[in-house]
Amino acid sequence: MENSQENNSKFKKWFKRVGWAGFAFFTIKGLIWLVIFYFGADTLQSCMK
């Protein structure tokens, strides 16, 4: 239980530091990388056929 509260406070401290703009940036960046890997793998599979 204590570890959960510690993680929660670390997240709150990080979030206050970067704010909404930082949170949105990292979320969008992560989604873009997922799309790149998905279409990259799809492209490689079609090249191998």
Protein Blocks (a to p, Z undefined) as FASTA:
>chain_A
ZZmmmmmmmmmmmmmmnommlmmmmmmmmmmmmmmmmmmmmmmmmmmZZ
